[in-house]
Amino acid sequence: MHRSSMILAASAVALLAGTVAAAQQPGQSLPTSQRPYKPVIRTTPTAAPTPRGPTVCKVDPAVRSITLTKVGGNKRRIQATIEVVNLGPDTWRSGPRQQTVTLTLRNGNTGGVYTRSFPLRSPAARGAVMLRHTTPVLNDPFDTFEFAGTAEVSIAYDPDIAIDGNMCNDDANSGNNGKKLVTSDIQAFLGNTTITSRTW
């Protein structure tokens, strides 16, 4: 490039710079056509997730067993032991008065009744024993001759338990909420002299 051309180009650059400086006075902005391009990045705000409790809480209090024992081998002196467990996969949580376990022994001859009710332990994890109770020694709770009697244990719930908003005290299986020993069961146990205890 010739020296005269270089001088001419430098003069043009200086003139342009002066024009821009003159156009942008203190406290003023450049015209839109002269502003440097800055891309606008738009972001969509992300809503915070709504915290949720467990969608399913499956619990299953179940009467696992009734055990009758002849104390000292005497069929007229009996103790009964009952056991209730949580067979569900989740932890049982409930109020102290929302459910009751009742044990009833009835003498088939005299009509005499022994009955007791108990609360269920809460909380109770999967497989946990919710209740284990052994009666004191009972004299003649059953007829030792012809009429024997019955033994029954059952779980009962407060009517409002299904609508209290707590899924962790909604029994998933009501089919295991009780056991009953009928007259033939009691007769067979009392009449068998080779055993002193049996569990159903």
Buried (B, 14 or more C-beta within 10 A) or exposed (E): EEEEEEEEEEEEEEEEEEEEEEEEEEEEEEEEEEEEEEEEEEEEEEEEEEEEEEEEBBBBBBBBBBBBBBBEEEBBBBBBBBBBBBBBBBBBBBEEEBBBBBBBBBBBBEEBEBEBEBBBBBEBEBEEEBBBBEBEEBEBBBBBEEBBBBBBBBBEBBEEBEEEEBBBBBBBEEEBBBBBBEBEBBBEBBEEEEEBEBEB
